[in-house]
Amino acid sequence: MNIDTDAIDEVALALLYLTLHDQYRAWKGFDWEVLNRLYEKGLICDPVNKTKSVVFTEEGLCESERLFRQHFVIPDRTNGRCYALLSNHSSDACAHDRCARRCTAARRNRAARAGQ
């Protein structure tokens, strides 16, 4: 069977957002191969350590939030806000737009560093 590892990585990154704590950490309860691929993509810091959590890069945190919203948030069209299935992950569209801009800037910076 052919497995789409990019799709697995995308959903795993979205689900890491569920366990977000201390602003940029998430519990690392996923397969090591998945975590290593996320690390190689520059979305999390090296998962091989003694802690029980991983640290998001700036780009990884933004992408994790974006994917969480894409897959798991139900838009409430009456007041312009999006509400996640879990109440502690709700925020307005403006916050999401700011995060998307930071994520885009982080991607550009990473691409520029790679090109040097």
Stockholm file with secondary structure:
# STOCKHOLM 1.0

chainA/1-116         MNIDTDAIDEVALALLYLTLHDQYRAWKGFDWEVLNRLYEKGLICDPVNKTKSVVFTEEGLCESERLFRQHFVIPDRTNGRCYALLSNHSSDACAHDRCARRCTAARRNRAARAGQ
#=GR chainA/1-116 SS CCCCHHHHHHHHHHHHGGGCBTTTEEECCSCHHHHHHHHHTTSBCCCCSSSSEEEBCHHHHHHHHHHHHHHHEEEETTTTEEEESSGGGCEEHHHHHHHHHHHHHHHHHHHHHHHC
#=GC SS_cons         CCCCHHHHHHHHHHHHGGGCBTTTEEECCSCHHHHHHHHHTTSBCCCCSSSSEEEBCHHHHHHHHHHHHHHHEEEETTTTEEEESSGGGCEEHHHHHHHHHHHHHHHHHHHHHHHC
//
